[in-house]
Amino acid sequence: MSSRNSSRLPRFLPVGGRLAAWLAAGLLALALGAAAWARGEAGTVSVRDLPPEAQRVLAQIQSGHRFSHPRDGVTFYNRERLLPLRPRGYYTEYTVPTPGARNRGARRIVAGKGDTGDPATSGEYWYTSDHYASFRRIRE
C-alpha cells in the first residue's frame, strides 16, 4: 500500500493498530491478486481501450523502438507480486506519458519476455494506470 492509501485508515487507531490494519490490507490484496491469477480471472484490457499514449508505447515496444526515457526498458522486479512470478530480469517496464504531468506519471506498460525471450515479440504485456497497484493484461 502506498502512503496515500494508508491515510484512509482510521486516525483513532493507535500507531500499532494502524500498522496491523495496513499489513492486513496488504496481505489480503496480495492473496486476492494471487488467487485471481490462479483462476485466470486477472483483469484484461484490449489495445483499443488503452489510452492513445499507451497504444503508442505498446507499438514502440513491439517495433523494438529505442526509448528516450532512461528508465524505459529497465527490469521490473514485480515486488508487488501482482504479475505471475518469473525469474528476475523477465519483466521490463516502459513509461506511458501522462498529459499534463510534470514527471513520469503513474502509467506504465510492463512486458514479459515470453517464449521468445524478447519483449518485442512476446505478446505478454500488462498495463497499470496506478503505479503498480493493479495491472490488466493487454489483449491484442
N, C-alpha and C positions, 0 to 999 in steps of 0.2 A: 504494500500500500504506500502511496505517496503521502507526503506531509499534508497535502490539501485534503486527502481523504480522511486522515486521522483527525482533522478538525471537526468532522461530523460526529465524533464520539462525544457523549455527554460530558460536559465540563465538571459536573458534580462528582464524577468518579475520581477516587484518589489516583495518583500517578500510576501505582501498581495495577489498579483496576483498568485504567485506560490502556496500559501496556498489554495486559492479558486480553482485553477485548480486541485490540489491534492485531495481536498474534493469532487469536482465534479466527478473526475475519480473514486474515491472510491464508491461514491453513485451510479454511473452508473454500476459499477461492481456488487454491491450488488443487484441492481434492475434486472440486466440481469440474475444473478445467480438464484434469486428467481423465475423469470419468467420461466427459463429453468426447474426448479424443478416442478413448477406448471403444465407445459406442458408435463412432463415426458421425457424431452429431455436431462437430465443431462448426461454427458459423462459416458461411461462404459468401462471396460477393462475385458477381460477374464483372468482367472487364468493362462492359458498357455502363455499369453502375458505379464505377470508381470515379472520383473527381478527375477532371481533364488532366491536371498536373500528374496524378498517379498513372493515368494511361500513358502519358509521355515517358515517365520514368520507366515503366514496365517495358515499353518499346525500346528504350535505350539499353536496358539490361539485356534484352533478347538479341539486340544487334551487336552486343559486345562493345558498345559505345564507352568511351572514356568519360569519366565524370569530373567536374571541376571542383566539387566539394571534397576536401581532403579526407573526410570521414566516410565517403561513399566507397563501397566495396570492401570495407574492413569486416573482420569477423564479428558476427553477432553471437554472443555466448549463451543465449537462451536461459539466463539466470532466473527468469520468472517461471520457467518450465511450463510455459503455455503451448509451446510447439512440441512436436514429437521429439523425444530425446535422441540425439545423434552425437557422434564424436565431436570434440572441439574442432572448430575450423570448418564444419559442414555448412553453416549458415553465414551469409553476408548480408549487410544492411545498406539501404540506399535512402537518401533524403527525398521526401516528396515536398516540394516547395509549398508553403502556405502563403497565399496572397495577403499582403499587409504585415506579415510577421517580420520582425527585425532580427530574428535569429533563425535557427534551423526549423523551428516549429516542432510539433509533436507527431507529424505524419511520416511514416516510413513504409518501405516495402522490404521485406526480408525474403531472401532467395535461398533455397536449398540447392545442394549440388546434384541431387537425384541420382539416377543410374548412370548418367553421362559424365558425372564429375564436374560439370560446368554449369554455373548458374544461368548462362545464356540459353542453354538448351534443356535444362532440367524439367521445365514445366511445373516446378514446385515453388510457388510464390504465395506470400501472405501479406496482407495489408493491415496496418494499425494506424488509427487516427488519434490515439490517446497515449502515445509514447510508451508502448509495450504493455499497457494494462489489459488489452484484449487484442485478439487477432482474428481475421477472417481469411480463409483460404481463397485465393483468386481462382475463379473458374474461367477458363478460356473458351 
